[in-house]
Amino acid sequence: MSKVISAKRLRDELGKVVEMVRKGQRFTVLYRSRPAFQILPVDTDGLEMGPLEQDSLYQAEAVGRSADGLTSVDHDRVLYANATGAPR
Protein backbone atom coordinates (compact mmCIF):
# COMPACT_ATOMS: atom_id res chain seq x y z
CA MET A 1 0.00 0.00 0.00
CA SER A 2 1.20 3.48 -0.83
CA LYS A 3 1.57 6.27 1.70
CA VAL A 4 0.41 9.74 0.63
CA ILE A 5 2.89 12.59 1.08
CA SER A 6 2.88 16.22 -0.05
CA ALA A 7 5.58 17.57 -2.36
CA LYS A 8 6.62 19.99 0.40
CA ARG A 9 7.03 17.19 2.93
CA LEU A 10 8.97 15.16 0.36
CA ARG A 11 11.32 18.11 -0.13
CA ASP A 12 11.74 18.62 3.61
CA GLU A 13 12.23 14.93 4.46
CA LEU A 14 13.87 13.51 1.34
CA GLY A 15 16.54 11.57 3.23
CA LYS A 16 13.96 9.84 5.42
CA VAL A 17 11.75 9.08 2.43
CA VAL A 18 14.69 7.56 0.52
CA GLU A 19 15.47 5.27 3.45
CA MET A 20 11.82 4.20 3.71
CA VAL A 21 11.66 3.48 -0.03
CA ARG A 22 14.85 1.42 0.21
CA LYS A 23 13.04 -0.67 2.84
CA GLY A 24 10.08 -1.25 0.49
CA GLN A 25 7.69 1.62 1.25
CA ARG A 26 5.84 3.26 -1.66
CA PHE A 27 4.66 6.87 -1.78
CA THR A 28 2.09 8.80 -3.77
CA VAL A 29 3.19 12.43 -3.95
CA LEU A 30 0.59 15.19 -3.98
CA TYR A 31 1.25 18.47 -5.77
CA ARG A 32 -1.34 21.18 -5.26
CA SER A 33 -3.56 18.65 -3.48
CA ARG A 34 -3.63 16.26 -6.44
CA PRO A 35 -1.70 13.03 -7.02
CA ALA A 36 1.30 13.88 -9.21
CA PHE A 37 3.57 10.83 -9.17
CA GLN A 38 4.58 7.73 -7.25
CA ILE A 39 7.87 6.77 -5.67
CA LEU A 40 8.60 3.08 -5.40
CA PRO A 41 11.63 0.88 -4.78
CA VAL A 42 13.81 -0.03 -7.74
CA ASP A 43 13.69 -3.64 -8.81
CA THR A 44 17.35 -4.54 -8.39
CA ASP A 45 17.13 -8.09 -9.77
CA GLY A 46 19.88 -8.38 -12.34
CA LEU A 47 21.09 -4.82 -11.71
CA GLU A 48 24.75 -4.73 -10.74
CA MET A 49 25.84 -1.55 -9.03
CA GLY A 50 29.60 -1.22 -8.87
CA PRO A 51 31.60 1.13 -6.67
CA LEU A 52 30.90 4.86 -7.07
CA GLU A 53 34.43 5.36 -8.36
CA GLN A 54 33.45 3.37 -11.48
CA ASP A 55 30.47 5.64 -12.24
CA SER A 56 31.42 7.74 -15.26
CA LEU A 57 29.83 10.88 -13.76
CA TYR A 58 31.38 10.58 -10.31
CA GLN A 59 33.97 13.35 -9.89
CA ALA A 60 33.89 14.05 -13.63
CA GLU A 61 35.71 17.09 -14.92
CA ALA A 62 33.64 20.22 -15.39
CA VAL A 63 32.20 20.71 -18.87
CA GLY A 64 30.91 24.21 -18.31
CA ARG A 65 29.76 26.65 -15.68
CA SER A 66 26.95 26.01 -13.28
CA ALA A 67 24.15 28.56 -13.21
CA ASP A 68 23.49 27.83 -9.52
CA GLY A 69 26.96 28.91 -8.37
CA LEU A 70 27.85 25.47 -6.96
CA THR A 71 31.12 23.73 -7.73
CA SER A 72 31.46 20.23 -9.18
CA VAL A 73 32.38 19.03 -5.68
CA ASP A 74 29.08 20.50 -4.40
CA HIS A 75 27.18 18.73 -7.18
CA ASP A 76 28.90 15.42 -6.39
CA ARG A 77 27.88 15.85 -2.76
CA VAL A 78 24.25 16.41 -3.79
CA LEU A 79 24.19 13.55 -6.31
CA TYR A 80 26.12 10.93 -4.37
CA ALA A 81 25.67 11.69 -0.66
CA ASN A 82 22.83 9.21 -0.14
CA ALA A 83 24.41 6.50 -2.27
CA THR A 84 27.03 5.75 0.38
CA GLY A 85 25.20 7.05 3.41
CA ALA A 86 27.61 9.95 3.93
CA PRO A 87 28.84 12.85 1.82
CA ARG A 88 32.32 12.54 0.35
MODELLER restraints for C-alpha pairs under 7 A, 6 or more apart:
rsr = mdl.restraints
at = mdl.atoms
rsr.add(forms.Gaussian(group=physical.xy_distance, feature=features.Distance(at['CA:1:A'], at['CA:26:A']), mean=6.89, stdev=0.5))
rsr.add(forms.Gaussian(group=physical.xy_distance, feature=features.Distance(at['CA:2:A'], at['CA:26:A']), mean=4.72, stdev=0.5))
rsr.add(forms.Gaussian(group=physical.xy_distance, feature=features.Distance(at['CA:2:A'], at['CA:27:A']), mean=4.93, stdev=0.5))
rsr.add(forms.Gaussian(group=physical.xy_distance, feature=features.Distance(at['CA:2:A'], at['CA:28:A']), mean=6.15, stdev=0.5))
rsr.add(forms.Gaussian(group=physical.xy_distance, feature=features.Distance(at['CA:3:A'], at['CA:26:A']), mean=6.22, stdev=0.5))
rsr.add(forms.Gaussian(group=physical.xy_distance, feature=features.Distance(at['CA:3:A'], at['CA:27:A']), mean=4.70, stdev=0.5))
rsr.add(forms.Gaussian(group=physical.xy_distance, feature=features.Distance(at['CA:3:A'], at['CA:28:A']), mean=6.05, stdev=0.5))
rsr.add(forms.Gaussian(group=physical.xy_distance, feature=features.Distance(at['CA:4:A'], at['CA:27:A']), mean=5.67, stdev=0.5))
rsr.add(forms.Gaussian(group=physical.xy_distance, feature=features.Distance(at['CA:4:A'], at['CA:28:A']), mean=4.80, stdev=0.5))
rsr.add(forms.Gaussian(group=physical.xy_distance, feature=features.Distance(at['CA:4:A'], at['CA:29:A']), mean=6.00, stdev=0.5))
rsr.add(forms.Gaussian(group=physical.xy_distance, feature=features.Distance(at['CA:5:A'], at['CA:27:A']), mean=6.64, stdev=0.5))
rsr.add(forms.Gaussian(group=physical.xy_distance, feature=features.Distance(at['CA:5:A'], at['CA:28:A']), mean=6.20, stdev=0.5))
rsr.add(forms.Gaussian(group=physical.xy_distance, feature=features.Distance(at['CA:5:A'], at['CA:29:A']), mean=5.04, stdev=0.5))
rsr.add(forms.Gaussian(group=physical.xy_distance, feature=features.Distance(at['CA:5:A'], at['CA:30:A']), mean=6.14, stdev=0.5))
rsr.add(forms.Gaussian(group=physical.xy_distance, feature=features.Distance(at['CA:6:A'], at['CA:29:A']), mean=5.44, stdev=0.5))
rsr.add(forms.Gaussian(group=physical.xy_distance, feature=features.Distance(at['CA:6:A'], at['CA:30:A']), mean=4.66, stdev=0.5))
rsr.add(forms.Gaussian(group=physical.xy_distance, feature=features.Distance(at['CA:6:A'], at['CA:31:A']), mean=6.36, stdev=0.5))
rsr.add(forms.Gaussian(group=physical.xy_distance, feature=features.Distance(at['CA:7:A'], at['CA:29:A']), mean=5.89, stdev=0.5))
rsr.add(forms.Gaussian(group=physical.xy_distance, feature=features.Distance(at['CA:7:A'], at['CA:30:A']), mean=5.76, stdev=0.5))
rsr.add(forms.Gaussian(group=physical.xy_distance, feature=features.Distance(at['CA:7:A'], at['CA:31:A']), mean=5.59, stdev=0.5))
rsr.add(forms.Gaussian(group=physical.xy_distance, feature=features.Distance(at['CA:21:A'], at['CA:40:A']), mean=6.19, stdev=0.5))
rsr.add(forms.Gaussian(group=physical.xy_distance, feature=features.Distance(at['CA:21:A'], at['CA:41:A']), mean=5.42, stdev=0.5))
rsr.add(forms.Gaussian(group=physical.xy_distance, feature=features.Distance(at['CA:22:A'], at['CA:41:A']), mean=5.97, stdev=0.5))
rsr.add(forms.Gaussian(group=physical.xy_distance, feature=features.Distance(at['CA:24:A'], at['CA:41:A']), mean=5.89, stdev=0.5))
rsr.add(forms.Gaussian(group=physical.xy_distance, feature=features.Distance(at['CA:25:A'], at['CA:40:A']), mean=6.87, stdev=0.5))
rsr.add(forms.Gaussian(group=physical.xy_distance, feature=features.Distance(at['CA:26:A'], at['CA:39:A']), mean=5.71, stdev=0.5))
rsr.add(forms.Gaussian(group=physical.xy_distance, feature=features.Distance(at['CA:26:A'], at['CA:40:A']), mean=4.64, stdev=0.5))
rsr.add(forms.Gaussian(group=physical.xy_distance, feature=features.Distance(at['CA:26:A'], at['CA:41:A']), mean=6.99, stdev=0.5))
rsr.add(forms.Gaussian(group=physical.xy_distance, feature=features.Distance(at['CA:27:A'], at['CA:38:A']), mean=5.53, stdev=0.5))
rsr.add(forms.Gaussian(group=physical.xy_distance, feature=features.Distance(at['CA:27:A'], at['CA:39:A']), mean=5.04, stdev=0.5))
rsr.add(forms.Gaussian(group=physical.xy_distance, feature=features.Distance(at['CA:27:A'], at['CA:40:A']), mean=6.55, stdev=0.5))
rsr.add(forms.Gaussian(group=physical.xy_distance, feature=features.Distance(at['CA:28:A'], at['CA:35:A']), mean=6.54, stdev=0.5))
rsr.add(forms.Gaussian(group=physical.xy_distance, feature=features.Distance(at['CA:28:A'], at['CA:37:A']), mean=5.95, stdev=0.5))
rsr.add(forms.Gaussian(group=physical.xy_distance, feature=features.Distance(at['CA:28:A'], at['CA:38:A']), mean=4.41, stdev=0.5))
rsr.add(forms.Gaussian(group=physical.xy_distance, feature=features.Distance(at['CA:28:A'], at['CA:39:A']), mean=6.41, stdev=0.5))
rsr.add(forms.Gaussian(group=physical.xy_distance, feature=features.Distance(at['CA:29:A'], at['CA:35:A']), mean=5.81, stdev=0.5))
rsr.add(forms.Gaussian(group=physical.xy_distance, feature=features.Distance(at['CA:29:A'], at['CA:36:A']), mean=5.77, stdev=0.5))
rsr.add(forms.Gaussian(group=physical.xy_distance, feature=features.Distance(at['CA:29:A'], at['CA:37:A']), mean=5.47, stdev=0.5))
rsr.add(forms.Gaussian(group=physical.xy_distance, feature=features.Distance(at['CA:29:A'], at['CA:38:A']), mean=5.91, stdev=0.5))
rsr.add(forms.Gaussian(group=physical.xy_distance, feature=features.Distance(at['CA:30:A'], at['CA:36:A']), mean=5.43, stdev=0.5))
rsr.add(forms.Gaussian(group=physical.xy_distance, feature=features.Distance(at['CA:52:A'], at['CA:58:A']), mean=6.58, stdev=0.5))
rsr.add(forms.Gaussian(group=physical.xy_distance, feature=features.Distance(at['CA:58:A'], at['CA:76:A']), mean=6.70, stdev=0.5))
rsr.add(forms.Gaussian(group=physical.xy_distance, feature=features.Distance(at['CA:59:A'], at['CA:76:A']), mean=6.50, stdev=0.5))
rsr.add(forms.Gaussian(group=physical.xy_distance, feature=features.Distance(at['CA:62:A'], at['CA:72:A']), mean=6.58, stdev=0.5))
rsr.add(forms.Gaussian(group=physical.xy_distance, feature=features.Distance(at['CA:77:A'], at['CA:87:A']), mean=5.56, stdev=0.5))
rsr.add(forms.Gaussian(group=physical.xy_distance, feature=features.Distance(at['CA:77:A'], at['CA:88:A']), mean=6.34, stdev=0.5))
rsr.add(forms.Gaussian(group=physical.xy_distance, feature=features.Distance(at['CA:81:A'], at['CA:87:A']), mean=4.19, stdev=0.5))
rsr.add(forms.Gaussian(group=physical.xy_distance, feature=features.Distance(at['CA:81:A'], at['CA:88:A']), mean=6.78, stdev=0.5))
